[in-house]
């Protein structure tokens, strides 16, 4: 009886760890996307990013959000889907940096 209870407790602990890890990955993606949107907003307000650049960058962010929604449609995000979204976020991050540091001002 003790072995069955111990095995059930171990399975429950492993399941909880898997859920917590998946939640932390999704939280990191959401946090990074929020920070990127804030950087775009700040750049547009300060004049570092033109309206056209802001429109393009916001379109990138909407595409990432759409990809995230599609990935979560089945209830969980696979490692490959997570990698794809992180790659898109990295590309968007470089685009934001380039837009903020180019020679065009509003």
Secondary structure, DSSP 8 states (H G I E B T S, - for coil): -HHHHHHHHHHHHHHHHHHHHHHHHHHHHHHHHHHHHHHHHHHHHHTSS-HHHHHHHHHHHHHHHHHHHHHGGGSS--HHHHHHHHHHHHHHHHHHHHHHTSS---
